[in-house]
């Protein structure tokens, strides 16, 4: 009996998938290579179902004889490992991002004396389109909350973009760029206290009540499905932080980041002063412990943000604090710096990674922005946050349009800077 290899994600089973399984079974026993989360996530959106859930579904589909993990996006490693007589695929991979993969598969199968079976793509059925439709329905707090840990476990880096409104959240939710290795998109959303307060025309101070922050966060939650990391500033007193953790977790937020400063807040990029000294290590650890005890689920994350480098202390100072915070239960460490060279961040990352290989490490390359994501990952980064770019981009655009109208005394010339009204109406589902 010949072996026919079929690679699939198994997240959404539709008639097109059943058709290709039926065709494969006509040629022999079907060996299904079920792509792992880590194989899919760098190229497409993280599957809704976990690998174990998808395995249970695929194993019970009529026509499939055996299921094995496909741990890479490429078919080649599994083809060389299992040496099937044939591989089957829809003919849609003759063009687009998978065309290069097709050429490699053709060459490998020819070398092994196997064949490639291509069947006509099932028209009218598209997994990506179905995924988009599912996303438009929304998500639940429980599903959203768990997604961040899944992403950290399956891809590097996890790419996070700041949103300060429902509209900016929609852009993050829907934007994708096609590249040679698939579609690149933002994996999650950063709810920044700086951009939230600035969008209201108010200073970035911690006196803002959590309830006020949650009003704007709710607007983002209602129109997006991606995981959210919340900027918790210092977290306040331990008893206040307990309330924050429970509130965020209940709303489906995946993580909160709190910084080890104390006193009246001043933005880190402006440095520190007498009112912004670092919190004693034991006091901050007490806050972390209280927060971890307060959370209900295992998936919610509390990430410690180190301000040592901002305050002018050496890397050794930051490492000492990081060790204490990890021991106290921190689910990740964020290192912050205002140095454009990035040398201090790189040194910290390399030394931290030598001690803690599995603890998520968060970088916010606002000042040292010349480094690519691949370079930051080589330092040890797990999560990269673009912390304020949506707001910073919107302000000059609005200024330009408003200034043009003042100068020309009409709005005609401003049209080139603005979305057409039709697109505005079509932007929001049901908006027309």
Helices and strands as residue ranges (DSSP letters): E 3-8, H 15-27, E 29-35, H 37-41, H 51-59, E 64-70, H 76-82, E 86-90, G 91-94, H 99-112, E 115-119, H 127-137, H 141-154, E 158-162, H 166-174, E 176-179, E 182-185, E 188-191, H 193-199, H 210-223, E 227-231, H 238-250, E 255-259, G 268-270, H 281-294, E 301-306, H 315-327, E 332-335, H 343-355, E 360-363, H 373-379, E 383-386, H 389-408, G 412-417, H 421-427
